[in-house]
């Protein structure tokens, strides 16, 4: 079986050697690429003879999959798979697995850190010290005692809830599937409109689907307190970017911590949020820790072994 890893996975060659050893012992050929393909044509040249493809977050479109007649499995080194044409894969009988759970701690910790950075003016304070200034204009707010609202209480949202509770927050949530464990820990579930009105910090943790695209738009932002913060470490298109820009510019929202956008960084100079006040922007680093990447690589190749043994795990399609 020919396995092609289409892009770097962020772990050392030594780690990759150890993780992939069980597959090599089965006689499988594994090809690694140290750079991302820049065009569909380049993707096709790398992938066209593969039985199994491994990708992280680079898009994998129908035209590429059509050029891979032997393809049977796509193991995605990511939680979301909205960058893969899963409809076409399903029509071809190509299985798709994700790496669920690898970034639970990393993404939840970033959500909390973005809230803290906004409340305590972290970026401004750093610039002030470097410019020889004092603490003028840097009066902050505490996370303790705030109402921390979470949309989506899967693994990452649930862990974010636990961290917020540890900081002394009142935690409220809206989710398709309320979690009894979180309810026992004091998390209160409620409808989205009520949650928006009560939130001091709103943190998004849902996948991108047709139903969740622009989940937070002008109408939803208008329900929030002017003192509230929005945190998005999930998917960029969950939030209407222009509506968020206007809410921040018009001071109808106190701030936003954004790790995900409707395109991957680097962002163009004219991107709406780059010159918007009271924002903390990070270049999609929610998953980007040494520990998470090592766990991700482990899951990705375990997915292949399990699939081959006809006991698939993390299968989306």
LOVO-418472 format. One line per field, with one value per residue (C-alpha): residue number from 1; residue in three letters; x, y, z. Coordinates in steps of 0.001 Angstrom, whole numbers. Layout:
N
n	(NUM/...)
res	(ALA/...)
xx	(X/...)
yy	(Y/...)
zz	(Z/...)
***
This chain:
317
n	(1/2/3/4/5/6/7/8/9/10/11/12/13/14/15/16/17/18/19/20/21/22/23/24/25/26/27/28/29/30/31/32/33/34/35/36/37/38/39/40/41/42/43/44/45/46/47/48/49/50/51/52/53/54/55/56/57/58/59/60/61/62/63/64/65/66/67/68/69/70/71/72/73/74/75/76/77/78/79/80/81/82/83/84/85/86/87/88/89/90/91/92/93/94/95/96/97/98/99/100/101/102/103/104/105/106/107/108/109/110/111/112/113/114/115/116/117/118/119/120/121/122/123/124/125/126/127/128/129/130/131/132/133/134/135/136/137/138/139/140/141/142/143/144/145/146/147/148/149/150/151/152/153/154/155/156/157/158/159/160/161/162/163/164/165/166/167/168/169/170/171/172/173/174/175/176/177/178/179/180/181/182/183/184/185/186/187/188/189/190/191/192/193/194/195/196/197/198/199/200/201/202/203/204/205/206/207/208/209/210/211/212/213/214/215/216/217/218/219/220/221/222/223/224/225/226/227/228/229/230/231/232/233/234/235/236/237/238/239/240/241/242/243/244/245/246/247/248/249/250/251/252/253/254/255/256/257/258/259/260/261/262/263/264/265/266/267/268/269/270/271/272/273/274/275/276/277/278/279/280/281/282/283/284/285/286/287/288/289/290/291/292/293/294/295/296/297/298/299/300/301/302/303/304/305/306/307/308/309/310/311/312/313/314/315/316/317)
res	(UNK/UNK/UNK/UNK/UNK/UNK/UNK/UNK/UNK/UNK/UNK/UNK/UNK/UNK/UNK/UNK/UNK/UNK/UNK/UNK/UNK/UNK/UNK/UNK/UNK/UNK/UNK/UNK/UNK/UNK/UNK/UNK/UNK/UNK/UNK/UNK/UNK/UNK/UNK/UNK/UNK/UNK/UNK/UNK/UNK/UNK/UNK/UNK/UNK/UNK/UNK/UNK/UNK/UNK/UNK/UNK/UNK/UNK/UNK/UNK/UNK/UNK/UNK/UNK/UNK/UNK/UNK/UNK/UNK/UNK/UNK/UNK/UNK/UNK/UNK/UNK/UNK/UNK/UNK/UNK/UNK/UNK/UNK/UNK/UNK/UNK/UNK/UNK/UNK/UNK/UNK/UNK/UNK/UNK/UNK/UNK/UNK/UNK/UNK/UNK/UNK/UNK/UNK/UNK/UNK/UNK/UNK/UNK/UNK/UNK/UNK/UNK/UNK/UNK/UNK/UNK/UNK/UNK/UNK/UNK/UNK/UNK/UNK/UNK/UNK/UNK/UNK/UNK/UNK/UNK/UNK/UNK/UNK/UNK/UNK/UNK/UNK/UNK/UNK/UNK/UNK/UNK/UNK/UNK/UNK/UNK/UNK/UNK/UNK/UNK/UNK/UNK/UNK/UNK/UNK/UNK/UNK/UNK/UNK/UNK/UNK/UNK/UNK/UNK/UNK/UNK/UNK/UNK/UNK/UNK/UNK/UNK/UNK/UNK/UNK/UNK/UNK/UNK/UNK/UNK/UNK/UNK/UNK/UNK/UNK/UNK/UNK/UNK/UNK/UNK/UNK/UNK/UNK/UNK/UNK/UNK/UNK/UNK/UNK/UNK/UNK/UNK/UNK/UNK/UNK/UNK/UNK/UNK/UNK/UNK/UNK/UNK/UNK/UNK/UNK/UNK/UNK/UNK/UNK/UNK/UNK/UNK/UNK/UNK/UNK/UNK/UNK/UNK/UNK/UNK/UNK/UNK/UNK/UNK/UNK/UNK/UNK/UNK/UNK/UNK/UNK/UNK/UNK/UNK/UNK/UNK/UNK/UNK/UNK/UNK/UNK/UNK/UNK/UNK/UNK/UNK/UNK/UNK/UNK/UNK/UNK/UNK/UNK/UNK/UNK/UNK/UNK/UNK/UNK/UNK/UNK/UNK/UNK/UNK/UNK/UNK/UNK/UNK/UNK/UNK/UNK/UNK/UNK/UNK/UNK/UNK/UNK/UNK/UNK/UNK/UNK/UNK/UNK/UNK/UNK/UNK/UNK/UNK/UNK/UNK/UNK/UNK/UNK/UNK/UNK/UNK/UNK/UNK/UNK/UNK/UNK/UNK/UNK/UNK/UNK/UNK/UNK)
xx	(0/1340/863/1589/1934/1133/2416/4622/3028/5211/7067/10694/11875/12798/9247/7816/10114/8938/5260/5217/7307/4267/3072/6519/6740/3607/5452/3755/5620/5416/6389/6792/6796/8521/6602/2970/1907/1133/-1256/-3767/-1479/1347/-969/-1987/1615/2308/-945/-2066/-641/-1566/-3765/-3791/-3340/-2386/-3057/-3319/-5317/-4472/-7599/-8196/-10690/-12614/-10261/-7375/-9366/-10569/-6943/-6265/-7876/-6350/-7244/-9092/-8455/-7749/-6354/-6746/-4348/-6965/-10265/-12347/-12602/-14446/-11359/-11843/-14497/-16111/-19188/-17095/-15023/-18183/-19468/-16213/-16190/-13082/-12971/-12105/-10803/-9906/-7618/-10294/-9018/-5426/-5723/-8235/-5887/-4040/-7154/-8917/-5842/-5582/-9248/-8638/-5359/-7014/-9691/-7027/-4947/-7950/-9070/-5565/-4514/-1602/-458/-821/1047/3971/4144/3949/6966/9028/8125/9215/5652/3842/501/-1660/-4722/-4149/-6715/-7852/-10641/-10523/-11726/-12835/-16574/-17352/-20010/-18111/-20385/-19492/-21134/-20440/-19443/-17623/-14113/-12565/-15585/-16016/-12391/-12668/-15643/-13581/-10749/-13190/-14708/-11214/-10773/-13943/-16286/-19959/-20122/-23122/-23392/-25399/-24914/-26780/-25930/-25822/-23245/-24481/-20914/-20671/-24108/-22963/-19936/-22165/-22442/-25878/-27285/-29618/-30789/-28314/-30180/-30313/-26670/-25594/-27373/-25797/-22232/-19256/-16997/-18376/-16173/-17011/-16295/-18503/-17539/-18177/-21302/-23938/-25971/-23160/-21755/-22224/-23653/-22592/-23669/-25056/-28246/-26376/-23704/-26440/-27720/-24375/-23305/-21087/-18583/-18482/-15631/-15840/-13302/-13092/-10587/-12863/-13529/-13371/-16655/-18638/-18477/-19544/-16213/-17687/-20385/-17696/-15557/-18451/-19423/-15878/-15464/-18790/-17948/-20952/-18486/-15478/-13054/-12396/-9731/-9532/-7318/-9218/-10302/-12144/-8715/-5431/-2805/-841/-3783/-3834/-3161/-6778/-8289/-11158/-9951/-6305/-7014/-9939/-9545/-9532/-8583/-6064/-5264/-3223/-2314/-4265/-2133/-4874/-3603/45/1892/4627/2416/-607/1354/2981/-433/-1875/756/183/-3575/-3183/-1138/-3156/-6190/-4516/-3663/-7181/-8737/-6558/-7563/-11235/-11744/-11777/-11544/-12353/-14140/-16133/-17018)
yy	(0/3440/6120/9743/12454/15548/18178/18482/17362/19489/16680/15620/12989/10808/10964/10198/7207/5782/6493/4989/1924/-384/521/-11/-3402/-4346/-3573/-280/2449/5913/9102/12330/15850/18614/21445/22085/21786/25234/24182/21451/20218/19802/17969/15614/14877/13859/12009/10305/6861/6869/4350/6534/10298/12152/15902/18541/21649/22167/21968/18698/19308/17096/17692/16257/13287/12520/12156/9517/6303/4049/6247/4436/6496/10121/10478/14128/15519/17969/17963/19672/18201/21046/21571/18111/17343/14679/14447/13342/11048/9368/8935/7148/5011/6788/6739/9943/9990/12967/13437/14136/15085/15950/19685/19677/21178/23442/25077/25460/27069/29518/30520/31354/33129/35328/36333/37171/39112/41253/41808/42844/44662/42262/43464/47155/46661/45027/47875/50457/49041/48832/52438/53699/54340/53554/51881/54834/53653/50012/49579/46000/43683/40315/37020/35972/36379/36915/34968/32799/31594/28633/27652/23966/21719/18919/18006/21476/23459/21175/21580/25348/25258/23465/25992/28904/27335/27046/30804/31418/32151/31453/29183/29025/27056/26391/23065/20586/17920/19065/17131/15699/15762/19520/20105/18288/20595/23660/24577/25980/25298/27792/28919/30901/34231/34136/33096/36022/38500/37139/36588/38628/36395/34385/31517/29507/25773/24345/22869/24735/23423/25074/25585/27237/29488/33123/31808/35104/38004/41497/40369/38161/40769/43319/41090/41135/43568/46452/45277/41696/39908/37435/34596/32422/29572/27249/28268/31734/31653/31041/34832/37447/39313/42620/42576/41972/44804/47241/46161/46778/50073/51349/50146/47842/45134/45615/43302/40132/37434/35717/32780/31692/33605/32933/32350/31058/33610/35454/37822/40539/44110/45141/42327/43846/42913/43948/47605/47073/48304/46112/42883/40191/38282/35093/33212/29971/28612/27011/23530/24532/23139/20527/18241/18552/17968/14844/13516/14411/12448/9457/9533/10002/6850/4869/5727/4012/890/658/1166/-1546/-3887/-3123/-1532/2136/4979/8682/7911/10824/9231)
zz	(0/-942/1723/787/3433/1376/3793/6909/10177/12441/14201/13984/11492/14462/15811/12385/12054/15369/14747/11250/12087/12535/9018/7523/9214/7296/4063/3262/1368/2947/1106/3073/1624/3586/1881/1018/-2595/-4012/-6766/-7506/-10269/-7763/-5377/-8175/-9130/-5537/-4830/-8022/-7194/-3501/-1748/1369/1678/4839/4961/7666/6729/3054/858/-945/-3732/-6100/-9037/-7022/-5755/-9286/-10355/-7675/-8973/-6293/-3323/-529/2624/3592/7106/8081/10682/11866/13771/11079/7591/5852/3631/2105/-531/1647/-579/-3524/-1310/-79/-3640/-4481/-1357/-45/3752/5613/9203/11358/14350/16926/20352/19551/20263/23115/25696/23261/21784/25125/26675/23779/24176/27823/27053/24418/26931/29514/26978/26082/29655/30753/27542/27039/23628/24530/27805/26018/23504/26305/28149/24954/24127/27552/28724/31981/32792/31750/29830/30778/33546/33096/34139/35893/34471/37947/38412/34728/32839/30373/27573/25395/22124/21501/24400/22642/23765/23314/24452/27441/28487/28028/30384/33011/32707/32985/36099/37576/37062/39076/36180/35960/32897/30588/27363/24239/22487/20341/22908/26555/28571/31885/33242/32656/34154/37293/37355/37354/33663/32783/29299/27619/24151/22054/22208/26003/26201/24019/26262/29443/28182/29360/27247/24321/23104/19977/19754/17001/13618/10384/8670/6455/9644/11621/8898/10044/13304/14856/12664/13059/14821/17289/18046/18741/21559/23368/26071/24885/27513/26173/24402/21515/21266/18147/18043/16040/12416/10841/8901/12097/12452/9922/9691/8499/11182/13806/12415/12588/16109/17316/15473/16824/20350/20455/21523/23793/22056/20081/20246/16867/15905/12783/9706/6460/4880/6217/7291/6041/5606/2935/4156/3503/5582/7640/11136/10770/11514/13866/17455/20562/18835/19663/16476/16271/13051/13593/16428/18521/17685/17352/20353/20497/22531/20255/17043/18477/19525/16125/14219/16466/15803/12047/11554/14088/11949/8989/11003/12412/8997/7484/10318/9553/12966/11866/14362/13941/10677/9270/5904)
***
